[in-house]
């Protein structure tokens, strides 16, 4: 009984922490960022967890990706959340593939963007949930607060970018696009 109470207290503490994070105003500190370096560091940080979960990593980095103006701390939070979600869902199956790609997207005239895609081969997101995935308190994970992806959306929006999710069976693809001059500089 005591352990159950402690577990519930820890769960409530995590929930309150998420709510407070979500309610705080974002104050991005823009600087010049090489997204390729940021993504490589993230993959290195996650390498032990990925190996322990039997998750293969595929990394694709285009050579022509320019530097952007962004808040590296906030982008780190975005990538951490998306990778964490993918790893936890794939770890349930005992294996998986996590693919990250960084490239220049200049398909829209006068709007060059850096595109980051994070793809997993997990079970996918149910269609009824997919339309609301970036809204607060929407989660399919047991014990999830439903705030992680809402925070991710806020961060990308603060960079004047976009994030979308596509889901298949199996797999999910999150696509982030951030303008080269995200802070208007």
JOZISUL-V172632 format. One record per backbone hydrogen bond with DSSP energy under -0.5 kcal/mol. CO is the residue of the C=O (numbers start at 1). NH is the residue of the N-H. E is the energy in kcal/mol with one decimal. If there is no record, write none. Layout:
co: [CO:CO]
nh: [NH:NH]
e: [E:E]
This chain:
co: [1:2:3:4:5:6:7:8:9:10:11:12:13:14:15:16:17:18:19:20:28:31:33:33:34:34:35:36:37:38:39:40:41:42:43:46:47:48:49:50:51:54:54:56:58:60:62:64:68:68:70:70:71:72:73:74:75:76:77:78:79:80:81:82:83:84:85:86:87:88:90:90:90:91:96:97:97:98:99:100:101:102:103:104:105:107:108:112:113:113:114:115:116:117:118:119:120:122:122:126:126:127:129:130:132:135:137:141:146:146:147:148:149:150:151:152:153:154:155:156:156:157:162:164:166:168:171:172:173:173:174:174:175:176:177:178:179:180:180:181]
nh: [5:6:7:8:9:10:11:12:13:14:15:16:17:18:19:20:21:22:23:24:30:70:35:68:37:38:39:40:41:42:43:44:45:46:47:50:51:52:53:55:54:56:96:98:100:102:65:66:33:70:31:72:75:76:77:78:79:80:81:82:83:84:85:86:87:88:89:90:91:92:93:94:95:94:56:99:121:58:119:60:117:62:115:106:113:109:111:180:105:115:178:103:176:101:174:99:172:170:171:129:130:131:132:133:135:138:139:144:137:138:151:152:153:154:155:156:157:158:159:159:161:160:177:175:173:170:168:120:166:175:118:176:164:116:162:114:182:69:182:184]
e: [-2.2:-2.5:-2.7:-2.3:-2.4:-2.5:-2.3:-2.6:-2.3:-2.3:-2.3:-2.7:-2.3:-2.2:-2.5:-2.6:-2.4:-2.4:-2.0:-1.4:-0.6:-2.7:-0.8:-2.5:-0.5:-2.0:-2.7:-2.4:-2.6:-1.9:-2.5:-2.3:-2.5:-2.0:-1.1:-2.8:-2.7:-2.6:-1.6:-3.0:-1.4:-0.6:-1.4:-3.1:-2.8:-2.4:-0.6:-0.6:-3.2:-0.7:-2.5:-0.8:-2.5:-2.3:-1.6:-2.1:-2.6:-2.7:-2.3:-2.4:-2.8:-2.6:-2.4:-2.0:-3.1:-2.5:-1.9:-2.4:-2.7:-0.8:-1.2:-0.5:-1.2:-0.9:-2.7:-0.5:-0.9:-2.5:-3.0:-2.6:-2.4:-2.5:-3.2:-0.6:-2.5:-0.6:-1.8:-2.3:-3.5:-0.5:-2.3:-2.2:-3.2:-2.1:-2.6:-2.9:-1.6:-0.6:-2.0:-1.3:-2.1:-1.0:-1.6:-1.0:-2.2:-1.2:-0.6:-2.1:-1.2:-1.2:-2.6:-2.2:-2.3:-2.0:-2.5:-2.5:-2.6:-2.2:-0.8:-0.8:-2.5:-2.2:-2.7:-2.3:-2.9:-0.5:-3.4:-2.3:-2.4:-0.5:-2.4:-0.5:-2.0:-2.7:-2.4:-2.8:-0.8:-1.5:-0.8:-1.8]
